[in-house]
Each structure stands twice: as structure tokens, then as C-alpha cells.
Amino acid sequence: MNRSNLYTFMYASVMVIIVAALLSLAATGLKPLQDKNEEIAKKLDILNTVGLGMEVGEADSKNVYVEAEFDKFITESFVVNAKGERVDGIDAFTINLTKENAKEVDKRTLPVYVCTHENGAQNYIFPVLGKGLWGPIWGYVALNDDFVSIAGVVFDHKGETPGLGAEINTPPFQDQFIDKKIFDSSGKFVSIQVNKIGIPVTESSVDAITGGTITSKSLEEMLYDCLSVYESFINKQK
């Protein structure tokens, strides 16, 4: 290797090291901000599930507004196991659903959030996570205090098809779930079916997204899998 080539090689190597160090430093410095943004987004989703936090766009500070609304209305959060028993010493907000869903059902820890409205009515909010057509889908489901009917839902996705499966995060789709029942008249857990348009809608079903059949059925599966593990807890509250 002649001196010219050696110089070029050494220069390129040094620059790679410097750039790598700068990128690592930037990532480390930005992580607290990224973590805070994720926390605020999660809190806002929980609030939106029960129709709260809707004025966030008008707030002078999104973070301050969301934190204040969350602290005011989310009056309790805790963790339960598959038997419906409370598990002490674990912060519900720190639960990683991806890791929990990979465990056997009887080994999972399940977050619960309680919203208390100004009129005293309460909703119990449960996180859900599943697999869509192109990536993860997730959200929250809030039950009324009858522990049978849905008060509201929020769904989102990472990479579903725009105009098709991506419509799971729109009000027209999500509003269908309000007042739907996850238990039938005999008390059996049935979750919510997401059926093709044209199939008669029942008190435990909604219309699927036109052209988004796979995402719709994936969401149906997510709801069943994630809500069924709360059945013991829910039955204890009735």
C-alpha cells in the first residue's frame, strides 16, 4: 500500500470512528426526550379511549396538558395476573406488552388503568397488542363499570396500508365499538367480532374495513387474545 492509499485509508477510518461516536452521543442525548414523547403519547391514548384529552391541540404545552389530564382522571393503575389477583410492586405503566404476550398466560402481568370522571362514573382500561398485515397493531379498550359494554377504544398501527388497514385508527371505525358487549347474555366471554360489511351487526360485532380484511381480522384476534386474559379479573369486579 503506497503512502497516498495509506493516508486515504487512515483518514476514512478516523472519520468513521468520529461519526460513529457523534451518532452514539446524539442517540444517548436524545433518548430521554424520546422516552418522554412515548410516555406522553401513551398517556394521551389512554385518555382518548374514554373521550378525554381531546383539547390537546389547543394547549400551550402538550406535555403539561396531557400530564395534568392524566393525573386528574386516571385515578388508579395496577397490575393483575391471569387469576385476576393484584400483583404488588409493579408499575402498570412500565409493563412491556410484547414481552408479556410472549409468556405463557399464567405467567403474564396485566396492566389495568382506572378512569374516574367528574360525575363519579368509572371506566377500566386495558391495553391490547397484536400483529397486523405489515407489522404490529395496538391500542386500548375501555369498559364501562358494568364490565360488559365498551366505553371506547383507540387503535393504531405501524405500517398498515393507507386507506385500507390503516383505517383502524380513524373515528368512523373506532366509534363502532362504543356500547358493544364483550360478554353475551349468559355471561360468556365472546369479545368483539369484526365482520365483512353485509353480515348483520350484533351487540358483539362491528363492520370490518372495506378492503382491509386481513387487518380487520387481525384486530379481532388481538381483541380476543388480549381481553380474554382479563376475564378472571373482570368477573371478580361484576
N, C-alpha and C positions, 0 to 999 in steps of 0.2 A: 504494500500500500504506500503510494507516494505521499509527500507532505501535504499536498493540496487535498487529496482524498481524506487523509487522516484528520486534517483540520475540519473538513465538512462533517465527517462522522462525529467528531468530538462536539462540534457546535450543535448539531442536531440532537445529540444525546443530552447535552446540558439543557437545551430548550425544552425537550420532552419532560425532563425532571422538574424544571421550573413550572411549566404549565400544569403538570400533574399536581404539584404542591399547591399552586394557586387554586385549582379546582377543588381540591380537598379542603382547603381553608375556607373557600366560599361556601361549600356544602355544609361544613360544620357551623359556620356563622349563620347560615340561613335556616338551619334545622329548627331552632326554637320558634322562628316565625312560621315555618311550615306546619309545625305541630300545633301552634295556636290557631292557625287557619282551619286545620282539620277539626279541632275541638269546637270552634265556633260553628262550622258547617254541620257538625253532628248535633249540636245543641239546637240549631235552627231547624233541622229536620224533625227532631223530636217535638219541638213546639208546633211546627206546621202540621204535624199529624193530627193535632187537636184544634186546629184553626187559630193558633196563636203565632205571634212573631211576624204578622203579615205587613206591618208598617216598617220593616227593616230598611226598605228603600228610601224612606223619608228621614231616617235617623241621621243625626250629625256624625255619630260614630257607630258603625255596625257592631263592633265588638262590645262596646258599652251597652248598647241596646239589647243585644242578644243575651249577654250575661245577666242583665237586670231582669229580663223577662223569664229566663230560665230559673233564676234564684227565687223569683216570686211565685211561679206557677208549678214548677217541678218540686213538689214538697217532700218527696222521698224517692230514694233509689236504693235497690238492694239486689242481692243475688240469691237464686234458689237452685236446688238440684232437681233431678228428674222426678223425685218423690214429692216435690212441692214444698220441701223444707228450706227454710232460710239458711244460708251459709254465711257465717260471720267472718269479718276480717278481709273481705274482698270488695274493692271499689267497683261497682257495676260499670262505671264509665271506662274502666281500663280493660274490660273483657275484650279479647280478640276473637270474634266470631269464627273466623277462618280456622283458627286453631281448635276452638271448641267443637266445631262441626266435624272435625277430623277424628274426634274421640268417640268411643262407644257412648251411647245415650246416657247410660247410668253414671258416666264419669264427667259429664258436662256441667259447667256452671253457667247459669242462665240469667242475664240481666233483666230487671224489671224497673220501670220508671212510673211514678205516680204523679199525675197532674191533678191539682185541686183548683177548680175555677172559683171565681169570686162569689158565686152563688152556692158554693159548697159541693157541687157535683164533682165526681172524680172519674178519671179515666186511667186505665192501666195500659202502659205502652210497652210493646215487645219488639225487639229488633229482629229482622229476617235477612237471610243471605242465601243466595243460590247461584246457579250458573245459567246464563242466557245463551243466546245463539253464538255470540262472538266474545263473550267474557262474563265477568261477574255481574250479577244484579243484586240489589239490596234495598232495604227500606225499613219502615216501622209500621206497626199495626196497633191502633189504639182501640181498646174495648170500652164500652160503657160499663157502668157499675153493676149491670145485670150479669156481666161476664158471659154474655151470649152474643150481643149485637156489636157491630163495629161502629166506632165513633168517627174514625177517619184513618187514612193511610197516606204514606209517602213512599214512592218508589223511585229508584234511579238506576243507572247502568253505566258501564264503562265504554262499551263500543257497539251497542245495538244499532241496527240500520236506521238512519234518519228517515222520518216519515212512515216507518213501519214499526219494528220492535221498539224503537226509541220513544214511541208514544206512551210507554208505561209511565213516564214522568210528567204527563200532562194532566190538567184538571179533568177534562172530559172522561178520561179513562179512570182516574183515581176516585172521582166523585161517585162512580157506580157502587163503590164498596160501602158507602155510608148506610147504616142500618141493616146491612146484610148480616146473617146469623151463621156463626161457625159451629153451632150445635143444633140438631134437629129437635122436634117437639118431644122426643123421648129422652133427650139429654145426651144423645150420641154425638161425638165429635165428627163433623163432616167437612170442616174447613170451608173454602170457597172454590167452586168450580169456575173456570174461565172457558166458556164455550163459544163455538163459532156463532156468528150472528145468524139468526133464524131459528136457533134452538130456543124454546120458551125459557124465559128468565124466571128463576125461582128466588125464594128468600135466601138461598145459599149459593147463588150463581150470578155471574156478570157476563157481558159480551166481550169476546176477545177483540184484539186489534185486527182490523182488516189488513190482510197481507202479512201480518206478524204472528202467524200461528205458532211457530216454534218458540218465540219469546213468550207468548201468552201462556202456552202450556208449561214452559219452564217456570214462569211465575206461579202458576197454580201448584206445581210440585214444590216450589220453595215455600209457599204458604203452608202447605200440608206438613212438610217435613219440620219446619221451624216452629209452627204453632202447636203441633201435636205433643212436643216435648214439654209444653207448659200445661198440659191437660190436668195433671195431678194438682198443680198449684191452683189452677182456675177452679177446679171442682171444690177445693178446700175453701174458696172465697164465697161460693154461692150460698 
